[in-house]
Amino acid sequence: MKATLYTKEGSKKGSVDLPEIFSNSIREDLVQRYFEVAKKIQPYSHDPRAGRKSSAAGTISHKRHDWKGHYGKGMSRAPRKTMWRRGTQFFWIGAETTSARGGRRVHGPMLFRAPKKINKKEQELALNIALAATVDQKIVISRYESLDKADFVPAVIESLPQKTKDLFASLKNIFSSSFDLILKKKDKRAGKGKLRGRKYKSNSGLLIITGKDETSKFSGVDVKSIKELQISDLYPLGRIVLYTKKAIDEFGGKK
């Protein structure tokens, strides 16, 4: 498979052969499995003692002549806590049970779950499949609703400019009509999500994959080297990716 090679300014220079890892057959089920294992989820659970911090304990006795018993009062055996007493007369309210006000939660979320596992060979294969999906025009088009054609896929640039202004000028030449799609956009979320720690939502934008020794950082696009690349950067399959020539050489085993 060949990819279009662009100069630093964004003009076409020729073509370059892609390594064999970009020829893997697409298996989305394997990539999804690896993503489920690799993704990091913030642990969430209720307080284990929530609803059990009252003085109520056990059940109330129904025996005759028993101190603080329920005999003859027509009351259930639910755990209760004492609110006031007058001699041998008590006023109780239900507590701790799931049906009582302020009681414990029924089947709350578990804090610790058994970790999912995947073989190392499957991890490597899943990452290679995700890379192969970035050079497949049909998969790239299926990921983006507003994209009708993806003739810029696959794209390789000789080297990255030093300034952000020069980079965006090059990207305009490479992606032309799809330039607005590759920029990161951040919007305020509608609804109650604003109150729950997710006030903003953003799209993925363009991912630039560089070689191990290349160091570049630009605002508006994601830049990752080969050694930093993770499955979360490429999933769902079909993200728009721009490779540097050095990254392609390293994928092929060249130094």
C-alpha positions as CSV (number, residue, x, y, z in Angstrom):
1,M,0.0,0.0,0.0
2,K,1.2,3.5,-0.9
3,A,0.6,6.8,0.8
4,T,0.9,10.3,-0.5
5,L,4.1,12.1,0.7
6,Y,3.8,15.8,1.4
7,T,6.5,18.4,1.9
8,K,6.8,20.6,5.0
9,E,4.7,23.2,3.2
10,G,1.9,20.8,2.4
11,S,2.5,20.3,-1.3
12,K,2.6,16.8,-2.9
13,K,6.1,15.4,-3.4
14,G,5.4,11.8,-4.4
15,S,4.4,8.5,-2.7
16,V,5.9,6.2,0.0
17,D,5.4,2.5,0.7
18,L,3.6,1.7,3.9
19,P,4.9,-1.1,6.2
20,E,3.1,-4.4,6.5
21,I,1.3,-3.6,9.8
22,F,-1.0,-1.2,7.8
23,S,-2.2,-4.2,5.7
24,N,-3.8,-6.1,8.6
25,S,-7.4,-7.1,8.1
26,I,-9.8,-5.1,10.2
27,R,-11.2,-6.8,13.3
28,E,-13.2,-4.3,15.3
29,D,-14.2,-6.8,18.0
30,L,-10.5,-7.4,18.9
31,V,-9.8,-3.7,19.1
32,Q,-12.9,-3.0,21.2
33,R,-11.9,-5.8,23.6
34,Y,-8.4,-4.3,24.0
35,F,-10.0,-0.8,24.5
36,E,-12.2,-2.1,27.3
37,V,-9.2,-3.6,29.1
38,A,-7.0,-0.6,28.6
39,K,-9.4,2.2,29.4
40,K,-9.1,3.8,32.8
41,I,-12.3,4.3,34.8
42,Q,-12.5,6.4,37.9
43,P,-13.6,4.1,40.8
44,Y,-17.1,5.0,41.9
45,S,-19.0,3.7,44.9
46,H,-21.1,4.7,47.9
47,D,-19.6,4.8,51.4
48,P,-19.7,1.2,52.8
49,R,-21.1,2.6,56.1
50,A,-23.7,4.8,54.5
51,G,-27.1,4.3,56.1
52,R,-25.7,2.3,58.9
53,K,-24.4,5.0,61.2
54,S,-27.5,5.1,63.5
55,S,-27.9,3.4,66.8
56,A,-30.5,1.0,65.5
57,A,-29.4,-2.6,65.4
58,G,-31.1,-6.0,64.9
59,T,-34.8,-6.5,65.4
60,I,-37.1,-5.5,68.2
61,S,-38.3,-8.3,70.6
62,H,-41.9,-9.4,70.6
63,K,-41.7,-11.4,73.8
64,R,-44.1,-10.8,76.7
65,H,-42.9,-8.6,79.5
66,D,-39.6,-7.9,77.6
67,W,-37.9,-4.5,78.2
68,K,-38.3,-2.2,75.1
69,G,-40.4,-5.0,73.4
70,H,-43.0,-4.6,70.7
71,Y,-45.5,-7.1,72.2
72,G,-49.1,-6.0,71.8
73,K,-48.2,-2.8,69.8
74,G,-48.8,-4.1,66.3
75,M,-45.4,-3.1,65.0
76,S,-43.1,-4.9,62.6
77,R,-39.7,-6.3,63.6
78,A,-37.8,-3.7,61.5
79,P,-34.7,-2.2,63.1
80,R,-35.6,1.0,64.9
81,K,-33.9,3.8,66.7
82,T,-35.3,5.5,69.7
83,M,-36.3,9.2,69.3
84,W,-37.8,9.7,72.8
85,R,-39.1,7.7,75.7
86,R,-41.5,8.3,78.6
87,G,-40.9,5.7,81.3
88,T,-41.6,2.4,79.5
89,Q,-43.2,4.0,76.5
90,F,-40.8,4.5,73.5
91,F,-41.1,6.3,70.2
92,W,-39.1,4.6,67.5
93,I,-38.6,5.1,63.7
94,G,-37.3,2.6,61.3
95,A,-33.6,2.8,60.4
96,E,-30.8,1.1,58.5
97,T,-33.0,-1.1,56.3
98,T,-33.3,-0.3,52.6
99,S,-37.0,0.5,53.0
100,A,-36.4,3.0,55.8
101,R,-35.8,6.7,55.4
102,G,-32.0,7.3,55.4
103,G,-31.3,3.6,55.2
104,R,-28.6,1.8,53.3
105,R,-28.6,1.6,49.5
106,V,-29.9,-1.5,47.6
107,H,-27.2,-3.1,45.3
108,G,-25.0,0.1,45.0
109,P,-22.1,0.2,42.6
110,M,-19.1,-2.0,43.5
111,L,-15.8,-0.2,44.1
112,F,-13.6,-3.0,43.1
113,R,-14.2,-5.4,40.2
114,A,-12.2,-8.2,38.8
115,P,-9.8,-6.7,36.2
116,K,-10.2,-7.8,32.6
117,K,-7.3,-9.4,30.8
118,I,-6.0,-9.8,27.3
119,N,-2.9,-11.5,25.9
120,K,0.1,-9.5,24.9
121,K,0.0,-10.8,21.3
122,E,-3.7,-9.7,21.1
123,Q,-2.7,-6.3,22.4
124,E,-0.1,-5.9,19.7
125,L,-2.4,-7.1,17.0
126,A,-5.3,-4.9,18.2
127,L,-3.0,-1.8,18.0
128,N,-1.8,-2.8,14.6
129,I,-5.4,-3.2,13.4
130,A,-6.2,0.3,14.8
131,L,-3.3,1.7,12.8
132,A,-4.4,-0.1,9.7
133,A,-7.9,1.4,10.0
134,T,-6.4,4.9,9.8
135,V,-5.3,4.3,6.2
136,D,-8.6,2.7,5.1
137,Q,-10.8,5.4,3.4
138,K,-14.1,3.5,3.9
139,I,-13.6,3.2,7.7
140,V,-12.5,6.9,8.0
141,I,-15.6,8.0,6.1
142,S,-17.9,5.8,8.3
143,R,-16.5,7.4,11.5
144,Y,-17.3,11.0,10.4
145,E,-20.8,11.9,9.4
146,S,-19.9,15.1,7.6
147,L,-17.2,13.4,5.5
148,D,-18.2,12.4,2.0
149,K,-14.7,11.5,0.7
150,A,-11.3,10.9,2.2
151,D,-8.9,11.1,-0.7
152,F,-6.2,12.6,1.6
153,V,-6.0,9.2,3.4
154,P,-3.3,7.9,3.9
155,A,-1.1,11.0,4.3
156,V,2.6,11.3,5.2
157,I,4.5,14.5,5.8
158,E,8.3,14.8,5.4
159,S,8.8,16.7,8.7
160,L,6.7,19.1,10.8
161,P,7.2,22.9,10.8
162,Q,8.4,24.6,13.9
163,K,5.6,27.1,14.3
164,T,1.9,26.5,14.7
165,K,1.1,29.0,12.1
166,D,3.2,27.2,9.5
167,L,1.7,23.8,10.5
168,F,-1.9,25.0,9.9
169,A,-0.9,26.5,6.6
170,S,0.4,23.0,5.6
171,L,-2.7,21.2,6.9
172,K,-4.9,23.5,4.8
173,N,-3.1,22.4,1.7
174,I,-3.2,18.7,2.7
175,F,-6.8,18.4,3.9
176,S,-8.3,21.3,1.9
177,S,-12.1,21.1,2.3
178,S,-11.9,18.9,5.4
179,F,-9.7,21.3,7.3
180,D,-12.5,22.3,9.7
181,L,-13.0,18.7,10.6
182,I,-9.4,18.1,11.8
183,L,-9.4,21.0,14.3
184,K,-10.2,20.5,17.9
185,K,-13.4,22.3,19.0
186,K,-14.5,22.7,22.6
187,D,-18.2,23.5,23.4
188,K,-20.2,23.8,26.6
189,R,-22.4,20.8,27.2
190,A,-26.1,21.1,27.4
191,G,-28.0,19.7,30.4
192,K,-27.1,18.5,33.8
193,G,-23.7,17.2,32.8
194,K,-22.4,20.7,33.5
195,L,-23.0,20.0,37.2
196,R,-21.3,16.6,37.1
197,G,-17.8,17.3,36.3
198,R,-18.2,17.3,32.5
199,K,-19.0,20.9,31.6
200,Y,-17.3,20.8,28.2
201,K,-17.3,18.4,25.3
202,S,-14.9,18.3,22.4
203,N,-14.2,16.4,19.3
204,S,-11.0,14.3,18.7
205,G,-9.6,16.4,15.8
206,L,-6.4,15.4,14.0
207,L,-3.8,13.1,15.4
208,I,-0.2,13.5,14.3
209,I,2.1,10.5,14.9
210,T,5.8,11.3,15.0
211,G,9.0,9.3,15.5
212,K,10.5,8.4,18.8
213,D,13.0,11.2,18.8
214,E,10.8,13.9,17.2
215,T,9.5,16.4,19.7
216,S,6.7,18.7,18.6
217,K,3.8,20.3,20.4
218,F,1.0,22.3,18.8
219,S,-2.3,23.7,20.0
220,G,-5.5,22.6,18.2
221,V,-4.2,19.1,17.3
222,D,-2.9,16.0,19.1
223,V,0.7,15.0,18.6
224,K,1.9,11.6,19.8
225,S,5.2,9.8,19.3
226,I,5.2,6.0,18.6
227,K,6.3,5.2,22.1
228,E,3.4,7.3,23.6
229,L,0.7,5.9,21.3
230,Q,-2.2,4.2,23.0
231,I,-5.3,2.4,21.8
232,S,-7.5,5.2,23.2
233,D,-5.9,7.6,20.7
234,L,-7.1,5.5,17.8
235,Y,-10.5,4.2,19.0
236,P,-13.2,4.3,17.7
237,L,-11.6,3.1,14.4
238,G,-11.0,5.5,11.5
239,R,-9.5,8.6,13.2
240,I,-7.9,11.0,10.8
241,V,-4.1,10.6,11.2
242,L,-1.1,12.3,9.7
243,Y,2.2,10.4,9.9
244,T,5.7,11.8,9.7
245,K,8.2,10.1,7.3
246,K,10.3,9.1,10.3
247,A,7.4,7.4,12.0
248,I,6.6,5.4,8.9
249,D,10.3,4.3,8.7
250,E,10.2,3.2,12.4
251,F,7.0,1.2,11.9
252,G,8.8,-0.6,9.1
253,G,11.8,-1.4,11.2
254,K,14.1,1.2,9.6
255,K,16.4,3.4,11.7
